[in-house]
Amino acid sequence: MFGISTYCLHREPLSFALDTLAPMTDCVEVMDEGLHFLESAEPLESHTFRYFIHAPSRGVNIASVLEPIRRASVEVQVQTFAIAAEVGADVVIHPGYYAWSAERDRATGRFQQSLSDLKAAAEDLSVTFFVENMGNWEYFFLRSCDDLPLIDGIGLALDVGHANQNGCLDCFLTHPAAHFHLHDNNGDEDTHSPVGAGTIDFVAVMEAVRRSRVTPIIEVETLDGVTASIAALAAIDAAARGEQGDPARFSPRSRP
């Protein structure tokens, strides 16, 4: 089964996005930002999706060396955890960043303190969360495999587009991932293009997905891009099985 991120409909109200995706998949990741910002679990209760929630990241920095900002950022994530607990959702978070290279060591300590705080909150709420690798954004943590030890004991949300942008997808694919974001690019910009429209080897990606036994999330920018991605992934799956591709057979409700 493939899940779909509401990012493809982020310019529409969340209720419209959920209604639109309902015929396409049983699994949705809510991009908890902008028009899809969650103040409660109520908007999610009108559907029976298996949910993931991508916690707010704009204006949030769990690695901030400014302690009031760090604490507030953790609080925002915990509020998302509380909503996730009501609908049985796992949560994806961003790792944070440092403003100056000289602050990296201090920011590392703040990041690890925040992860400790979040692990305690997640345990209290019986919620699982993952940390996503970042794109080519200067001073963010987890842009390369070198930072994986910083999240030891916490699941990796492997964003294959981000890894491709940083030229380290092959490395990330050798590490177990607890969650996947699938989108394509040409290795320069974070375009969230449909699968097959860029330079990513999705045959290798889907091999890693199958090893991990998780439901990957298609996180492209448009609904048409979602449809194109499903067709591309169906063809990859069919080739792996030695079958002729049939997009209807390999719908989002089918196993990858």
VOGU-3710 file (C-alpha; in Angstrom, 3 decimals, decimal comma):
1> mfgistyclh> 0,000/0,000/0,000  1,117/3,536/-0,737  0,141/6,440/1,504  -0,360/9,970/0,190  0,637/13,255/1,805  -1,907/16,078/1,869  0,946/18,235/0,580  -0,384/17,589/-2,938  -3,506/19,565/-1,966  -1,956/22,046/0,453
11> replsfaldt> -3,651/24,983/-1,295  -7,073/23,479/-0,504  -8,828/23,113/2,867  -7,959/19,963/4,781  -11,509/18,632/4,575  -11,380/18,872/0,775  -7,981/17,174/0,705  -9,154/14,253/2,827  -12,335/13,807/0,788  -10,309/13,864/-2,443
21> lapmtdcvev> -7,765/11,309/-1,243  -10,337/8,917/0,248  -10,986/7,008/-3,020  -7,250/6,734/-3,664  -5,730/5,351/-0,474  -6,342/4,052/3,029  -3,293/5,900/4,383  -2,740/9,658/4,591  0,027/11,824/6,015  -1,314/15,219/7,071
31> mdeglhfles> 1,045/18,128/6,418  0,303/19,989/9,655  0,988/23,449/8,220  -0,914/26,286/6,571  -4,475/25,352/5,616  -3,886/21,871/7,059  -2,751/23,043/10,500  -4,393/20,911/13,183  -5,802/22,559/16,281  -7,523/19,318/17,279
41> aepleshtfr> -8,132/15,808/16,004  -11,686/16,652/14,964  -10,973/17,230/11,235  -9,414/13,757/11,017  -12,268/11,886/12,646  -14,557/12,106/9,603  -12,414/9,470/7,843  -11,011/6,075/8,773  -7,551/6,545/7,270  -4,429/5,175/8,801
51> yfihapsrgv> -2,870/8,535/9,646  0,619/9,938/9,887  1,121/13,566/10,870  4,007/15,726/9,707  4,452/18,084/12,646  4,801/21,846/12,044  8,298/22,864/10,971  8,009/26,488/9,856  8,980/28,741/12,747  10,019/25,714/14,811
61> niasvlepir> 13,590/24,831/15,792  14,132/22,079/18,344  17,914/22,655/18,093  17,759/26,372/18,895  20,512/27,656/21,192  17,927/30,165/22,482  16,330/28,152/25,251  12,866/29,801/25,203  12,602/29,065/21,472  13,797/25,489/21,955
71> rasvevqvqt> 11,245/24,874/24,706  8,434/26,432/22,682  9,410/24,343/19,661  9,258/21,166/21,737  5,858/22,247/23,041  4,543/22,615/19,479  5,704/19,082/18,666  4,138/17,697/21,850  0,829/19,336/20,932  1,023/17,420/17,658
81> faiaaevgad> 1,778/14,226/19,596  -1,385/14,761/21,638  -3,518/15,076/18,502  -1,770/12,067/16,966  -2,561/9,997/20,050  -6,278/10,568/19,508  -6,211/9,045/16,006  -3,437/6,483/16,466  -1,014/8,341/14,178  2,768/8,277/14,052
91> vvihpgyyaw> 4,486/11,654/13,762  7,302/12,976/11,556  9,410/15,868/12,866  12,274/17,988/11,519  15,612/17,960/13,368  16,231/21,697/13,636  19,183/23,866/12,713  21,864/26,256/13,943  22,260/29,812/12,653  26,079/29,931/12,706
101> saerdratgr> 28,590/27,171/12,068  30,357/28,123/15,323  27,163/27,202/17,196  26,951/23,638/15,938  28,258/22,002/19,117  25,856/23,986/21,320  22,977/23,304/18,932  23,812/19,587/18,973  23,361/19,571/22,723  20,044/21,418/22,457
111> fqqslsdlka> 18,883/19,023/19,741  19,651/16,011/21,895  17,926/17,627/24,890  14,839/18,172/22,742  14,887/14,573/21,535  15,060/13,438/25,147  12,076/15,665/26,014  10,152/14,395/23,004  10,889/10,745/23,760  9,468/11,232/27,256
121> aaedlsvtff> 6,347/12,944/25,896  5,879/10,299/23,211  6,124/7,545/25,811  3,544/9,273/28,017  1,146/9,590/25,071  1,953/6,184/23,513  2,990/7,867/20,257  5,817/6,931/17,894  7,779/9,657/16,119  10,448/9,728/13,420
131> venmgnweyf> 13,076/12,322/12,501  13,305/13,334/8,833  16,555/13,910/6,962  16,844/17,409/5,534  17,444/18,788/2,060  20,317/21,045/1,072  19,435/23,718/3,616  22,512/25,223/5,206  23,035/24,510/8,930  20,231/21,945/9,255
141> flrscddlpl> 21,022/18,712/11,045  20,615/15,318/9,358  21,528/16,396/5,840  23,899/13,439/5,522  24,449/10,002/7,041  27,152/11,497/9,258  24,420/12,853/11,557  22,537/9,573/11,966  24,200/8,877/15,360  22,412/11,990/16,686
151> idgiglaldv> 19,054/10,202/16,424  20,225/6,838/17,725  17,226/4,945/19,073  14,698/7,039/17,118  13,322/6,004/13,739  14,519/7,694/10,556  11,946/9,177/8,194  13,895/8,861/4,953  12,970/11,590/2,512  14,513/10,269/-0,690
161> ghanqngcld> 14,231/13,609/-2,486  16,169/15,375/0,259  18,851/12,698/0,231  19,171/12,925/-3,555  19,537/16,692/-3,320  22,484/16,183/-0,966  24,046/13,432/-3,088  23,839/10,834/-0,334  20,777/8,720/-1,133  22,848/5,563/-1,637
171> cflthpaahf> 24,242/5,932/1,870  20,833/6,510/3,450  19,370/3,482/1,664  21,862/1,238/3,471  20,365/2,244/6,844  17,044/0,906/8,124  14,258/3,477/7,840  10,999/3,539/9,776  9,196/5,787/7,291  9,632/6,966/3,687
181> hlhdnngded> 8,743/10,110/1,753  8,759/9,459/-1,996  9,279/12,280/-4,497  11,777/13,028/-7,239  14,171/15,801/-8,301  17,234/16,355/-10,471  19,589/16,660/-7,513  19,608/20,439/-7,415  16,291/21,782/-6,094  13,754/20,255/-3,702
191> thspvgagti> 11,003/20,201/-6,333  8,834/17,369/-4,955  8,404/16,165/-8,545  6,497/13,009/-9,487  8,322/9,689/-9,260  10,210/9,159/-12,511  10,517/12,857/-13,370  14,010/13,230/-11,895  17,235/11,316/-11,355  16,377/9,078/-8,402
201> dfvavmeavr> 16,716/5,311/-8,871  13,353/4,237/-7,487  14,110/0,575/-8,137  16,711/0,808/-5,361  14,352/2,907/-3,239  11,530/0,387/-3,452  13,909/-2,442/-2,602  14,701/-0,545/0,613  10,995/0,032/1,255  10,289/-3,677/0,918
211> rsrvtpiiev> 13,154/-4,510/3,292  11,769/-2,061/5,847  8,198/-3,414/5,538  6,633/0,023/5,976  4,039/1,994/4,034  5,781/4,676/1,937  4,205/8,107/1,572  3,994/9,762/-1,846  4,848/13,401/-1,108  4,668/15,254/-4,422
221> etldgvtasi> 3,389/18,760/-5,083  0,283/18,083/-7,175  -2,540/15,569/-7,341  -1,666/14,829/-10,957  1,863/14,143/-9,703  0,462/11,617/-7,250  -1,316/9,787/-10,069  1,853/9,790/-12,187  3,878/8,532/-9,233  1,468/5,668/-8,627
231> aalaaidaaa> 1,779/4,595/-12,259  5,592/4,776/-12,125  5,764/2,798/-8,888  3,305/0,230/-10,286  5,615/-0,344/-13,231  8,597/-0,773/-10,905  6,643/-3,219/-8,776  5,478/-5,174/-11,806  9,040/-5,434/-13,128  10,248/-6,666/-9,747
241> rgeqgdparf> 7,560/-9,355/-9,797  8,242/-10,228/-13,439  4,724/-9,204/-14,422  3,256/-6,843/-16,994  2,322/-3,527/-15,378  -1,357/-2,866/-14,717  -1,980/0,477/-12,975  -5,407/-0,664/-11,750  -3,879/-3,713/-10,099  -1,190/-1,626/-8,423
251> sprsrp> -3,413/1,113/-7,007  -2,407/2,903/-3,753  -4,407/0,277/-1,894  -2,119/-2,484/-3,204  1,131/-3,488/-1,620  4,349/-2,035/-3,182
//
